Amino acid sequence: MAKKQSFGDKVLRQRADIKKMAKLVIAEKKANGHYSFRQKMVSASDVQAEIAAAKGRS
């Protein structure tokens, strides 16, 4: 028999933390004129800081 999944406070907190993530796709222009794209998972509270940092790099 399969083991039952527990749905205690710990599991619910983990699921809530996962849902508070955001995926950023950052485009960078290379020297030859082509674009490269990077994907990054960040916390939802850090999105604005990451966008500002990415704009500063380009």
PAKE-610274 format. One record per atom (N, C-alpha, C, CB): x, y, z; residue number from 1; atom name. Coordinates in nm, 3 decimals. Glycine has a CB too. Layout:
REM PAKE-610274
{x->X; y->Y; z->Z; pos->NUM; site->CA}
...
END
This chain:
REM PAKE-610274
{x->0.084; y->-0.118; z->0.000; pos->1; site->N}
{x->0.000; y->0.000; z->0.000; pos->1; site->CA}
{x->0.088; y->0.124; z->0.000; pos->1; site->C}
{x->-0.095; y->0.000; z->0.121; pos->1; site->CB}
{x->0.036; y->0.226; z->-0.059; pos->2; site->N}
{x->0.108; y->0.352; z->-0.066; pos->2; site->CA}
{x->0.096; y->0.427; z->0.066; pos->2; site->C}
{x->0.056; y->0.438; z->-0.182; pos->2; site->CB}
{x->0.198; y->0.503; z->0.095; pos->3; site->N}
{x->0.198; y->0.583; z->0.217; pos->3; site->CA}
{x->0.108; y->0.705; z->0.197; pos->3; site->C}
{x->0.343; y->0.627; z->0.255; pos->3; site->CB}
{x->0.029; y->0.739; z->0.297; pos->4; site->N}
{x->-0.062; y->0.852; z->0.285; pos->4; site->CA}
{x->0.016; y->0.983; z->0.296; pos->4; site->C}
{x->-0.171; y->0.845; z->0.393; pos->4; site->CB}
{x->-0.028; y->1.081; z->0.221; pos->5; site->N}
{x->0.031; y->1.216; z->0.226; pos->5; site->CA}
{x->-0.025; y->1.290; z->0.347; pos->5; site->C}
{x->0.001; y->1.295; z->0.095; pos->5; site->CB}
{x->0.064; y->1.349; z->0.424; pos->6; site->N}
{x->0.017; y->1.426; z->0.540; pos->6; site->CA}
{x->-0.007; y->1.570; z->0.497; pos->6; site->C}
{x->0.121; y->1.420; z->0.657; pos->6; site->CB}
{x->-0.111; y->1.628; z->0.546; pos->7; site->N}
{x->-0.145; y->1.766; z->0.512; pos->7; site->CA}
{x->-0.149; y->1.850; z->0.639; pos->7; site->C}
{x->-0.281; y->1.774; z->0.437; pos->7; site->CB}
{x->-0.039; y->1.853; z->0.708; pos->8; site->N}
{x->-0.029; y->1.931; z->0.831; pos->8; site->CA}
{x->0.012; y->2.074; z->0.800; pos->8; site->C}
{x->0.071; y->1.867; z->0.927; pos->8; site->CB}
{x->0.037; y->2.149; z->0.905; pos->9; site->N}
{x->0.077; y->2.289; z->0.890; pos->9; site->CA}
{x->0.208; y->2.302; z->0.813; pos->9; site->C}
{x->0.091; y->2.354; z->1.026; pos->9; site->CB}
{x->0.299; y->2.210; z->0.835; pos->10; site->N}
{x->0.429; y->2.215; z->0.768; pos->10; site->CA}
{x->0.414; y->2.204; z->0.617; pos->10; site->C}
{x->0.520; y->2.105; z->0.821; pos->10; site->CB}
{x->0.334; y->2.110; z->0.572; pos->11; site->N}
{x->0.314; y->2.088; z->0.428; pos->11; site->CA}
{x->0.241; y->2.208; z->0.366; pos->11; site->C}
{x->0.234; y->1.958; z->0.403; pos->11; site->CB}
{x->0.144; y->2.261; z->0.434; pos->12; site->N}
{x->0.070; y->2.375; z->0.381; pos->12; site->CA}
{x->0.158; y->2.499; z->0.372; pos->12; site->C}
{x->-0.052; y->2.405; z->0.469; pos->12; site->CB}
{x->0.248; y->2.518; z->0.469; pos->13; site->N}
{x->0.341; y->2.632; z->0.463; pos->13; site->CA}
{x->0.437; y->2.617; z->0.346; pos->13; site->C}
{x->0.419; y->2.644; z->0.594; pos->13; site->CB}
{x->0.483; y->2.495; z->0.319; pos->14; site->N}
{x->0.574; y->2.472; z->0.207; pos->14; site->CA}
{x->0.505; y->2.503; z->0.075; pos->14; site->C}
{x->0.626; y->2.328; z->0.207; pos->14; site->CB}
{x->0.381; y->2.462; z->0.062; pos->15; site->N}
{x->0.307; y->2.489; z->-0.060; pos->15; site->CA}
{x->0.283; y->2.638; z->-0.078; pos->15; site->C}
{x->0.174; y->2.415; z->-0.059; pos->15; site->CB}
{x->0.257; y->2.710; z->0.029; pos->16; site->N}
{x->0.235; y->2.854; z->0.021; pos->16; site->CA}
{x->0.363; y->2.926; z->-0.020; pos->16; site->C}
{x->0.185; y->2.909; z->0.156; pos->16; site->CB}
{x->0.478; y->2.880; z->0.031; pos->17; site->N}
{x->0.606; y->2.940; z->-0.006; pos->17; site->CA}
{x->0.637; y->2.919; z->-0.153; pos->17; site->C}
{x->0.719; y->2.882; z->0.080; pos->17; site->CB}
{x->0.604; y->2.803; z->-0.206; pos->18; site->N}
{x->0.629; y->2.774; z->-0.347; pos->18; site->CA}
{x->0.546; y->2.867; z->-0.435; pos->18; site->C}
{x->0.596; y->2.627; z->-0.379; pos->18; site->CB}
{x->0.424; y->2.894; z->-0.395; pos->19; site->N}
{x->0.336; y->2.979; z->-0.476; pos->19; site->CA}
{x->0.378; y->3.125; z->-0.475; pos->19; site->C}
{x->0.194; y->2.966; z->-0.427; pos->19; site->CB}
{x->0.467; y->3.164; z->-0.385; pos->20; site->N}
{x->0.511; y->3.303; z->-0.375; pos->20; site->CA}
{x->0.639; y->3.327; z->-0.453; pos->20; site->C}
{x->0.531; y->3.340; z->-0.230; pos->20; site->CB}
{x->0.664; y->3.247; z->-0.555; pos->21; site->N}
{x->0.782; y->3.261; z->-0.639; pos->21; site->CA}
{x->0.741; y->3.322; z->-0.772; pos->21; site->C}
{x->0.853; y->3.125; z->-0.659; pos->21; site->CB}
{x->0.835; y->3.389; z->-0.836; pos->22; site->N}
{x->0.811; y->3.448; z->-0.967; pos->22; site->CA}
{x->0.924; y->3.406; z->-1.061; pos->22; site->C}
{x->0.800; y->3.604; z->-0.958; pos->22; site->CB}
{x->0.890; y->3.384; z->-1.186; pos->23; site->N}
{x->0.989; y->3.346; z->-1.285; pos->23; site->CA}
{x->1.021; y->3.469; z->-1.370; pos->23; site->C}
{x->0.938; y->3.227; z->-1.374; pos->23; site->CB}
{x->1.148; y->3.506; z->-1.374; pos->24; site->N}
{x->1.192; y->3.618; z->-1.456; pos->24; site->CA}
{x->1.265; y->3.566; z->-1.578; pos->24; site->C}
{x->1.283; y->3.714; z->-1.374; pos->24; site->CB}
{x->1.236; y->3.625; z->-1.691; pos->25; site->N}
{x->1.308; y->3.594; z->-1.815; pos->25; site->CA}
{x->1.378; y->3.723; z->-1.854; pos->25; site->C}
{x->1.211; y->3.541; z->-1.930; pos->25; site->CB}
{x->1.510; y->3.720; z->-1.852; pos->26; site->N}
{x->1.591; y->3.838; z->-1.875; pos->26; site->CA}
{x->1.661; y->3.825; z->-2.010; pos->26; site->C}
{x->1.694; y->3.859; z->-1.762; pos->26; site->CB}
{x->1.642; y->3.925; z->-2.096; pos->27; site->N}
{x->1.705; y->3.926; z->-2.228; pos->27; site->CA}
{x->1.832; y->4.009; z->-2.221; pos->27; site->C}
{x->1.608; y->3.982; z->-2.337; pos->27; site->CB}
{x->1.938; y->3.959; z->-2.284; pos->28; site->N}
{x->2.064; y->4.031; z->-2.292; pos->28; site->CA}
{x->2.110; y->4.032; z->-2.437; pos->28; site->C}
{x->2.171; y->3.968; z->-2.199; pos->28; site->CB}
{x->2.155; y->4.146; z->-2.483; pos->29; site->N}
{x->2.204; y->4.156; z->-2.620; pos->29; site->CA}
{x->2.352; y->4.125; z->-2.623; pos->29; site->C}
{x->2.175; y->4.296; z->-2.679; pos->29; site->CB}
{x->2.390; y->4.033; z->-2.710; pos->30; site->N}
{x->2.530; y->3.994; z->-2.724; pos->30; site->CA}
{x->2.602; y->4.093; z->-2.815; pos->30; site->C}
{x->2.542; y->3.850; z->-2.780; pos->30; site->CB}
{x->2.734; y->4.081; z->-2.823; pos->31; site->N}
{x->2.815; y->4.171; z->-2.906; pos->31; site->CA}
{x->2.784; y->4.153; z->-3.054; pos->31; site->C}
{x->2.962; y->4.146; z->-2.880; pos->31; site->CB}
{x->2.742; y->4.032; z->-3.094; pos->32; site->N}
{x->2.715; y->4.007; z->-3.236; pos->32; site->CA}
{x->2.574; y->4.048; z->-3.276; pos->32; site->C}
{x->2.737; y->3.861; z->-3.268; pos->32; site->CB}
{x->2.497; y->4.106; z->-3.185; pos->33; site->N}
{x->2.363; y->4.154; z->-3.218; pos->33; site->CA}
{x->2.251; y->4.059; z->-3.185; pos->33; site->C}
{x->2.356; y->4.186; z->-3.361; pos->33; site->CB}
{x->2.283; y->3.936; z->-3.150; pos->34; site->N}
{x->2.181; y->3.839; z->-3.112; pos->34; site->CA}
{x->2.144; y->3.856; z->-2.965; pos->34; site->C}
{x->2.229; y->3.695; z->-3.139; pos->34; site->CB}
{x->2.029; y->3.803; z->-2.929; pos->35; site->N}
{x->1.983; y->3.811; z->-2.791; pos->35; site->CA}
{x->1.993; y->3.674; z->-2.725; pos->35; site->C}
{x->1.838; y->3.864; z->-2.784; pos->35; site->CB}
{x->2.027; y->3.675; z->-2.598; pos->36; site->N}
{x->2.024; y->3.553; z->-2.518; pos->36; site->CA}
{x->1.927; y->3.576; z->-2.404; pos->36; site->C}
{x->2.168; y->3.514; z->-2.464; pos->36; site->CB}
{x->1.864; y->3.470; z->-2.359; pos->37; site->N}
{x->1.763; y->3.480; z->-2.255; pos->37; site->CA}
{x->1.803; y->3.393; z->-2.137; pos->37; site->C}
{x->1.625; y->3.439; z->-2.309; pos->37; site->CB}
{x->1.785; y->3.448; z->-2.016; pos->38; site->N}
{x->1.811; y->3.374; z->-1.893; pos->38; site->CA}
{x->1.681; y->3.366; z->-1.814; pos->38; site->C}
{x->1.923; y->3.442; z->-1.810; pos->38; site->CB}
{x->1.658; y->3.252; z->-1.751; pos->39; site->N}
{x->1.541; y->3.235; z->-1.666; pos->39; site->CA}
{x->1.589; y->3.226; z->-1.522; pos->39; site->C}
{x->1.459; y->3.108; z->-1.705; pos->39; site->CB}
{x->1.513; y->3.288; z->-1.433; pos->40; site->N}
{x->1.552; y->3.291; z->-1.293; pos->40; site->CA}
{x->1.427; y->3.289; z->-1.207; pos->40; site->C}
{x->1.638; y->3.415; z->-1.262; pos->40; site->CB}
{x->1.426; y->3.204; z->-1.105; pos->41; site->N}
{x->1.316; y->3.199; z->-1.010; pos->41; site->CA}
{x->1.356; y->3.281; z->-0.888; pos->41; site->C}
{x->1.281; y->3.052; z->-0.970; pos->41; site->CB}
{x->1.271; y->3.378; z->-0.853; pos->42; site->N}
{x->1.298; y->3.463; z->-0.737; pos->42; site->CA}
{x->1.173; y->3.471; z->-0.651; pos->42; site->C}
{x->1.344; y->3.604; z->-0.781; pos->42; site->CB}
{x->1.192; y->3.513; z->-0.530; pos->43; site->N}
{x->1.080; y->3.534; z->-0.439; pos->43; site->CA}
{x->0.996; y->3.651; z->-0.490; pos->43; site->C}
{x->1.130; y->3.560; z->-0.294; pos->43; site->CB}
{x->0.866; y->3.644; z->-0.469; pos->44; site->N}
{x->0.776; y->3.748; z->-0.518; pos->44; site->CA}
{x->0.807; y->3.884; z->-0.456; pos->44; site->C}
{x->0.631; y->3.710; z->-0.489; pos->44; site->CB}
{x->0.862; y->3.886; z->-0.338; pos->45; site->N}
{x->0.895; y->4.013; z->-0.274; pos->45; site->CA}
{x->1.023; y->4.075; z->-0.332; pos->45; site->C}
{x->0.910; y->3.993; z->-0.124; pos->45; site->CB}
{x->1.105; y->3.998; z->-0.403; pos->46; site->N}
{x->1.231; y->4.047; z->-0.457; pos->46; site->CA}
{x->1.225; y->4.078; z->-0.607; pos->46; site->C}
{x->1.339; y->3.946; z->-0.432; pos->46; site->CB}
{x->1.108; y->4.075; z->-0.665; pos->47; site->N}
{x->1.096; y->4.091; z->-0.811; pos->47; site->CA}
{x->1.144; y->4.229; z->-0.855; pos->47; site->C}
{x->0.952; y->4.068; z->-0.856; pos->47; site->CB}
{x->1.097; y->4.334; z->-0.789; pos->48; site->N}
{x->1.134; y->4.470; z->-0.830; pos->48; site->CA}
{x->1.285; y->4.493; z->-0.819; pos->48; site->C}
{x->1.059; y->4.573; z->-0.745; pos->48; site->CB}
{x->1.347; y->4.442; z->-0.716; pos->49; site->N}
{x->1.491; y->4.457; z->-0.699; pos->49; site->CA}
{x->1.567; y->4.384; z->-0.810; pos->49; site->C}
{x->1.536; y->4.405; z->-0.561; pos->49; site->CB}
{x->1.521; y->4.264; z->-0.847; pos->50; site->N}
{x->1.586; y->4.188; z->-0.953; pos->50; site->CA}
{x->1.572; y->4.257; z->-1.088; pos->50; site->C}
{x->1.528; y->4.046; z->-0.961; pos->50; site->CB}
{x->1.456; y->4.315; z->-1.114; pos->51; site->N}
{x->1.435; y->4.387; z->-1.241; pos->51; site->CA}
{x->1.525; y->4.509; z->-1.248; pos->51; site->C}
{x->1.288; y->4.429; z->-1.258; pos->51; site->CB}
{x->1.535; y->4.583; z->-1.138; pos->52; site->N}
{x->1.621; y->4.700; z->-1.134; pos->52; site->CA}
{x->1.768; y->4.660; z->-1.154; pos->52; site->C}
{x->1.604; y->4.773; z->-1.001; pos->52; site->CB}
{x->1.810; y->4.551; z->-1.095; pos->53; site->N}
{x->1.947; y->4.503; z->-1.111; pos->53; site->CA}
{x->1.974; y->4.462; z->-1.255; pos->53; site->C}
{x->1.974; y->4.386; z->-1.016; pos->53; site->CB}
{x->1.876; y->4.398; z->-1.319; pos->54; site->N}
{x->1.892; y->4.355; z->-1.458; pos->54; site->CA}
{x->1.900; y->4.475; z->-1.551; pos->54; site->C}
{x->1.776; y->4.263; z->-1.501; pos->54; site->CB}
{x->1.824; y->4.579; z->-1.524; pos->55; site->N}
{x->1.829; y->4.700; z->-1.606; pos->55; site->CA}
{x->1.964; y->4.771; z->-1.590; pos->55; site->C}
{x->1.715; y->4.795; z->-1.569; pos->55; site->CB}
{x->2.020; y->4.763; z->-1.471; pos->56; site->N}
{x->2.149; y->4.825; z->-1.446; pos->56; site->CA}
{x->2.263; y->4.756; z->-1.519; pos->56; site->C}
{x->2.178; y->4.825; z->-1.300; pos->56; site->CB}
{x->2.248; y->4.625; z->-1.543; pos->57; site->N}
{x->2.352; y->4.549; z->-1.615; pos->57; site->CA}
{x->2.353; y->4.577; z->-1.763; pos->57; site->C}
{x->2.333; y->4.401; z->-1.592; pos->57; site->CB}
{x->2.238; y->4.610; z->-1.819; pos->58; site->N}
{x->2.232; y->4.627; z->-1.966; pos->58; site->CA}
{x->2.259; y->4.768; z->-2.009; pos->58; site->C}
{x->2.098; y->4.585; z->-2.019; pos->58; site->CB}
END
